Amino acid sequence: MRLVQYIKIICFVFIVGACNNTNKNEETNKEVTWSEHIAPIVYKNCSPCHRPNQSGPFNLLSYNDAVKKAKLIKFVTQTKYMPPWPADPNYSHFIGERVLNENEIELIKRWVDKNMPRGDSLNEPKTPLFNEHSNFGKPDLIIRAKDIVRIKGNGTDVFLIMKFPYELNNDTIADIIEFVPHQRKLVHHVNGHLISYDSNRTFNYMTGDNIHSDTKAQLMEVYKNMHIPYTDNLQPNFPTLTPNTVYYLPGYTPPVYPSEIGGYKLKKNGAFLLNNIHYGPSNVDLMDSSYINVFFRKEPIKRAITEIQLGTFGVSKIEPEFIIPPNEIKTFHTYAKIEKAISILSINPHMHLIGKTFWAFALKPNGDTVPLIKIPKWDFRWQYYYTFINPLKLEAGSTIHVYGTFDNTKNNPFNPYSPPQTITNGDGVESMKTTEEMFQFIFTFVPYKQGDEKINLEKN
């Protein structure tokens, strides 16, 4: 009896295995087409950048576009060079991950190898539509600089301080503040503040300089020339400043949070002060007309967001001293203890050209590790503000640790010097040159509230 049962089991396993192999063979032999398989992959992961006036060097908005670059698409997906997503998806997850799975990579390979069949063109997905002027639709307010930035084609970095003044009928609340670069291939980073004026005071911020190119000058003098201080000789002389409300890096999209989180008080009289806008080197004369989109929020501010910066020019010390000698690969460490429980929303690792790897995690008081981000192969061209799918709780007493490795050798193809030279973080004024270095970990958070872990930030 037992022998009969054993034989039945063996037969069942054989039949199931044979069926599975048949299904796999059918799947492998099935024709891969643009309409059914490849277009959805390309439109989701490639088209957002590969379209007119964006960072991609060619368009991927149609079957014909993809056919022209098919071999290149196969190569960059096989090597996982594209789509660009530096963060290790096996370590932590974020909103908007553009990471192809092994099946998608194999589908692209098979499609190219079989001469790119189109399939049923009537059933292929429609070409995605993009708003060329915003990631979020029509803004409530567009603020443009009064002067156009003129960049000389002398092959050097350009650092500016810029004022974007505005006037409203009433005070309101800003939900999203979006910097829109005009010269997308040239704008490296932007960091700016919101200036708010008391309507009971006197001021003339709508006049004065809007662009100042000499960042070595005394900032107070620069601000006076920009007519930022009040004019009534009362104290305080300077209006209220809300730091880090305008931010931009290549690949950056401002995060969108639920209505109970975030928001900025927007006085009817104010300006956005870009305390640092950096244009990379250009070999031709160019003009830039970047602007700022503002989206209003109807609900009052309930849980204001705080931003903290570790490392270079931040609140934590870098160990050892941040000097990268020539012909060395060197690792640095910085850390900070969290005194009260927080819910982390977004994180932003930042290094420059000779960055090699980046790793950040938190240690709970009991020694457990909380993964934050790991970037095994740093790429200066792709830097994001990574937003968690759910707010990430860090208990009081947890410590954030950050490690960054820099490759200042001749073997680093991105090394700005040949032969290699000593590289530091600069003088803190004309800082953030591409030829200098930075080691920063920036994160935004709100004080922890029970249930934060269940908030789905991706829905927004």
C-alpha positions in Angstrom: 0.0 0.0 0.0 2.8 2.4 0.9 4.6 1.6 -2.3 1.5 2.4 -4.3 1.2 5.8 -2.5 4.8 6.5 -3.1 4.5 5.8 -6.8 1.5 8.1 -7.0 3.4 10.9 -5.4 6.4 10.5 -7.7 4.1 10.5 -10.7 2.3 13.7 -9.4 5.6 15.5 -8.9 6.8 14.5 -12.4 3.6 15.7 -14.0 3.6 19.0 -12.2 7.3 19.5 -13.0 6.6 18.7 -16.7 3.7 21.2 -16.7 5.9 23.9 -15.1 8.6 23.3 -17.7 6.0 23.5 -20.5 4.7 26.8 -19.1 8.3 28.2 -18.9 9.1 27.1 -22.4 5.9 28.7 -23.7 6.7 31.9 -21.9 10.3 31.9 -23.2 9.1 31.2 -26.7 6.4 33.8 -26.6 7.1 36.8 -28.9 8.0 39.9 -27.0 6.5 43.1 -28.6 6.7 46.8 -28.1 3.0 47.1 -27.7 2.5 44.5 -25.0 5.8 44.3 -23.1 8.3 47.1 -23.8 6.3 50.3 -24.1 5.0 50.1 -20.5 8.5 49.6 -19.3 9.9 52.5 -21.3 7.1 54.9 -20.7 7.3 54.4 -16.9 11.0 54.3 -16.4 12.6 56.2 -19.4 10.3 58.8 -20.9 10.1 61.1 -17.9 13.7 62.1 -18.6 14.0 61.1 -22.3 11.8 63.8 -23.8 12.3 67.4 -25.1 14.0 69.9 -22.8 14.9 67.3 -20.2 18.1 65.8 -19.1 17.9 62.7 -21.4 20.1 63.1 -24.5 17.4 61.7 -26.8 13.7 61.1 -26.8 11.9 57.8 -25.9 8.3 58.7 -26.6 7.4 56.3 -29.4 8.1 52.9 -31.0 10.3 54.6 -33.6 12.3 56.4 -30.9 13.0 53.1 -29.1 14.0 51.3 -32.3 16.6 53.9 -33.2 18.2 53.4 -29.8 17.4 49.7 -29.3 20.9 48.3 -29.0 21.9 51.1 -26.6 18.8 50.5 -24.5 19.7 46.8 -24.3 23.2 47.6 -23.2 22.4 50.1 -20.5 19.7 47.9 -19.0 21.8 44.8 -19.1 24.6 46.6 -17.3 22.0 48.3 -15.0 23.4 51.7 -15.9 19.9 52.8 -16.7 17.4 53.7 -15.5 19.4 55.8 -13.0 18.6 54.8 -9.4 21.7 54.9 -7.3 20.1 53.6 -4.1 20.4 49.9 -3.4 16.8 48.6 -3.7 17.8 45.6 -1.6 18.7 47.8 1.4 15.8 50.3 1.5 12.8 51.4 -0.5 11.5 54.8 -1.6 8.8 56.4 -3.6 9.3 56.5 -7.3 12.0 53.8 -7.6 13.0 53.4 -11.2 14.5 49.9 -10.9 14.0 47.2 -13.6 13.5 43.7 -12.3 15.3 40.8 -13.9 12.3 39.8 -16.0 12.0 43.3 -17.4 15.7 43.4 -18.3 15.3 40.0 -20.0 12.2 41.1 -22.0 14.2 44.1 -23.4 17.0 41.8 -24.4 14.7 39.3 -26.1 12.9 42.2 -27.9 16.1 43.6 -29.3 17.5 40.2 -30.2 14.4 39.4 -32.2 14.6 42.6 -34.2 12.2 44.8 -32.2 8.7 43.5 -33.2 6.0 46.1 -32.7 3.0 43.9 -32.1 -0.6 45.3 -32.3 -0.1 49.1 -32.6 -3.8 49.6 -31.9 -3.5 48.2 -28.4 -0.2 49.7 -27.3 -0.3 52.2 -24.5 -0.7 55.9 -25.3 2.3 58.1 -25.2 2.5 59.6 -21.7 1.7 63.3 -21.3 4.0 65.5 -19.3 3.5 69.1 -18.0 6.7 70.7 -19.3 6.6 73.4 -16.7 5.9 71.5 -13.5 5.8 68.1 -12.0 2.5 68.9 -10.3 0.3 70.6 -12.8 -0.7 74.3 -12.9 0.8 76.3 -10.1 -1.1 78.9 -8.1 1.8 81.3 -8.3 4.8 81.6 -10.7 7.7 83.8 -9.4 10.2 84.9 -12.0 13.4 86.8 -11.4 13.3 90.4 -12.7 16.6 89.9 -14.4 17.9 87.2 -16.8 21.0 85.4 -15.7 23.8 85.8 -18.3 26.4 83.0 -18.2 29.7 83.5 -19.9 31.1 80.5 -21.9 34.5 80.6 -20.2 34.4 77.0 -18.8 34.2 78.1 -15.1 31.6 77.5 -12.3 29.2 80.4 -11.6 27.9 81.0 -8.1 25.1 83.5 -7.6 22.8 85.0 -5.0 19.4 85.7 -6.4 16.2 87.4 -5.2 12.8 86.3 -6.4 10.3 88.9 -4.9 6.6 88.5 -5.0 3.4 90.3 -3.8 0.1 88.7 -2.9 -3.3 90.1 -1.9 -3.4 88.1 1.4 -1.3 85.8 3.5 -1.6 82.2 2.6 0.1 78.8 3.0 2.5 77.2 0.5 2.2 73.5 0.0 4.9 72.8 -2.6 7.7 75.1 -3.7 9.2 73.9 -7.0 12.3 75.4 -8.6 12.2 75.0 -12.4 15.6 75.3 -14.0 15.7 76.8 -17.5 19.2 75.5 -18.3 18.6 72.0 -17.0 21.9 70.6 -18.1 23.8 73.5 -16.4 22.0 74.1 -13.1 23.8 72.0 -10.5 22.1 72.9 -7.3 19.9 75.5 -5.6 19.5 76.2 -2.0 17.2 79.1 -0.9 15.1 80.6 1.9 11.8 82.2 2.2 11.8 85.9 3.3 8.6 87.1 5.0 7.8 90.8 5.8 5.6 92.2 8.5 3.0 94.3 6.8 3.1 96.8 9.7 6.8 97.6 8.9 8.2 99.6 6.0 10.4 98.0 3.3 11.3 98.2 -0.4 12.3 94.7 -1.3 10.8 94.9 -4.7 13.6 97.2 -5.7 17.4 96.8 -5.4 19.7 94.2 -6.9 18.2 90.9 -7.9 21.4 89.1 -8.8 24.7 89.3 -7.1 27.6 87.3 -8.6 30.4 88.0 -6.0 29.8 85.5 -3.3 33.1 86.5 -1.7 31.6 89.9 -0.7 30.2 90.4 2.9 26.7 89.0 2.8 25.2 91.8 4.9 26.4 94.3 2.3 25.0 92.1 -0.5 21.6 91.9 1.3 21.5 95.6 1.7 22.2 96.1 -2.0 19.3 93.7 -2.6 17.1 95.9 -0.3 16.2 93.0 1.9 16.3 94.7 5.3 13.5 96.8 6.6 13.8 100.6 6.0 12.3 101.9 9.2 15.5 101.5 11.3 13.6 99.4 13.9 14.7 96.1 15.3 14.9 93.5 14.1 16.4 95.0 11.0 15.9 91.9 8.9 12.6 90.2 8.1 11.7 86.6 9.1 13.7 83.9 7.3 12.4 80.3 6.8 15.5 78.3 5.7 15.8 75.7 3.0 12.4 76.1 1.4 13.8 76.1 -2.1 15.9 73.2 -3.1 17.1 71.7 -6.4 19.6 69.0 -7.5 19.8 67.1 -10.7 17.0 64.5 -10.6 15.3 66.2 -7.6 11.5 66.5 -7.3 10.0 68.2 -4.3 8.2 65.7 -2.0 4.4 65.9 -1.6 3.0 65.2 1.8 -0.5 64.5 3.2 -2.4 67.6 4.3 -1.6 67.1 8.0 2.2 67.3 7.3 4.3 70.2 6.1 3.4 73.6 4.6 5.0 77.0 4.8 3.5 80.3 6.0 3.5 82.6 3.0 3.2 86.3 3.9 1.6 88.5 1.2 4.9 90.5 1.1 8.0 88.3 0.6 10.7 86.9 -1.5 12.6 83.7 -2.1 16.3 84.3 -1.6 18.5 81.8 -3.3 21.6 82.1 -1.1 23.4 79.8 -3.5 22.6 78.9 -7.1 25.4 77.1 -8.9 25.8 76.8 -12.6 28.3 74.3 -13.9 30.9 75.3 -16.5 29.8 76.2 -20.0 31.8 76.7 -23.1 29.2 78.9 -24.8 27.4 82.1 -23.6 24.0 81.2 -22.3 21.0 83.0 -20.7 19.0 81.4 -17.9 15.4 82.3 -16.9 14.7 79.7 -14.2 11.6 80.4 -12.0 9.8 79.2 -9.0 6.3 77.5 -8.9 4.3 77.8 -5.7 1.2 75.6 -4.9 -1.1 76.8 -2.2 -2.6 74.7 0.6 -6.1 75.4 2.0 -5.6 73.6 5.3 -3.7 75.3 8.2 -0.2 74.0 9.1 -0.6 71.1 11.6 2.8 69.4 11.7 5.7 71.6 10.5 8.7 69.8 8.9 12.2 70.2 10.2 15.3 69.7 8.1 18.7 68.8 9.6 22.1 68.6 7.7 24.9 66.3 8.9 28.4 66.6 7.7 29.8 69.4 5.6 28.6 72.8 7.0 26.1 70.8 9.1 25.5 70.1 12.7 27.8 67.1 13.0 31.6 66.7 12.8 33.3 64.7 10.1 35.9 62.2 11.2 38.7 62.2 10.3 39.2 65.8 9.2 37.7 66.2 5.8 40.8 66.2 3.6 41.2 63.8 0.7 44.9 63.5 -0.2 45.9 62.7 -3.8 46.2 59.1 -4.8 44.1 57.9 -1.9 40.8 56.2 -1.4 39.5 57.5 2.0 36.4 56.9 4.1 34.8 59.4 6.4 32.2 59.1 9.2 29.7 61.5 10.8 26.9 60.8 13.2 24.2 62.5 15.3 22.1 61.3 18.2 18.3 61.7 18.1 17.1 63.1 21.4 13.3 62.7 20.8 11.4 60.2 18.7 11.0 61.4 15.1 9.4 60.3 11.9 11.8 60.7 9.0 10.1 61.7 5.7 12.9 62.2 3.2 16.7 61.9 3.0 19.3 63.4 0.7 22.9 62.1 0.4 25.3 64.5 -1.2 28.8 64.2 -2.5 30.6 65.5 -5.6 32.8 64.1 -8.3 35.2 61.8 -6.4 32.4 60.3 -4.3 32.6 56.5 -4.4 30.1 55.0 -2.0 27.6 56.3 0.5 26.0 54.5 3.5 23.6 55.7 6.2 21.8 53.8 8.9 20.5 54.3 12.4 21.2 52.3 15.6 18.4 52.0 18.1 19.3 52.2 21.8 19.0 48.4 21.9 21.6 48.1 19.1 19.1 47.1 16.3 20.0 48.6 12.9 17.5 50.8 10.9 18.6 50.9 7.2 18.4 54.4 5.7 20.2 54.3 2.4 23.1 52.5 0.7 24.6 53.8 -2.6 27.3 51.2 -3.7 28.3 53.3 -6.8 28.1 57.0 -6.3 27.2 59.0 -9.5 27.4 62.8 -9.2 24.9 63.2 -12.0 22.0 61.5 -10.2 21.1 62.9 -6.8 17.7 62.7 -5.2 15.8 63.6 -2.2 14.6 60.1 -1.4 11.2 60.0 0.2 10.1 57.0 2.2 6.9 55.2 1.3 5.9 55.4 5.0 7.4 57.8 7.6 10.3 56.0 9.2 10.2 56.1 13.0 13.5 56.6 14.9 13.2 56.1 18.6 14.6 58.6 21.1 18.3 57.8 21.8 18.9 56.4 18.3 22.0 57.5 16.5 22.3 58.1 12.8 25.6 57.0 11.3 26.8 58.1 7.9 29.9 56.7 6.0 31.2 58.2 2.7 34.2 56.9 0.7 36.0 59.1 -1.8 38.3 58.0 -4.6 41.0 60.6 -5.3 43.1 58.5 -7.6 43.9 58.6 -11.2 41.8 55.5 -11.7 38.7 57.6 -11.0 37.5 58.8 -14.4 35.5 61.6 -12.7 38.5 63.1 -10.9 38.6 66.8 -11.8 42.4 66.9 -11.5 45.1 65.2 -13.4 47.4 64.4 -11.7 45.2 64.1 -8.5 45.4 67.0 -6.0 44.4 67.4 -2.4 40.6 68.0 -2.3 38.7 69.6 0.6 35.2 71.2 1.2 36.5 74.7 0.3 36.1 77.9 2.3 32.4 77.7 2.9 31.7 80.8 0.9 32.3 79.8 -2.7 31.5 76.3 -1.5 30.1 73.4 -3.4 32.3 73.8 -6.5 32.3 70.6 -8.4 36.1 70.5 -8.1 35.8 70.7 -4.3 34.0 68.1 -2.2 31.1 67.7 0.1 30.0 64.9 2.5 26.4 65.6 3.6 23.4 63.7 4.8 20.2 65.9 4.9 17.0 64.6 6.3 13.5 66.0 6.9 11.2 64.9 9.7 8.3 65.6 12.0 8.1 64.8 15.7 6.8 61.2 16.0 3.1 60.6 16.4 1.5 57.2 17.0 0.4 55.8 13.7 2.9 57.6 11.5 4.3 54.3 10.3 0.9 53.6 8.6 0.8 56.9 6.7 1.2 56.2 2.9 3.2 59.1 1.5 3.0 57.5 -2.0 -0.7 58.3 -2.4 0.2 61.9 -2.8 
